């Protein structure tokens, strides 16, 4: 999976949590780095877990670019802002897979499993 979070501490924590669950995690602190990782990675990419509000491009734009390169990838958006507020401003669509920050390790692991199984 590809984890994208512009806050270094949250990126490291998320990567550790997901790796502890047995996932192989490519981690990027910026959308442009994430796109390069997705492009260069030879193996499967089943899930994009991305922050919504980031420099360079937002999570929706990143998602569209990753899907263009890797059709079929599933996406889990996360943000400190409520989903309704972000959707209202057109940054994400209503009804997408969304995780509200802050969250626990258990909640992150559970939501990732739910999205992968959907």
Order of alpha helices (4+ residues) and beta strands (2+ residues): beta-alpha-beta-alpha-beta-alpha-beta-alpha-beta-alpha
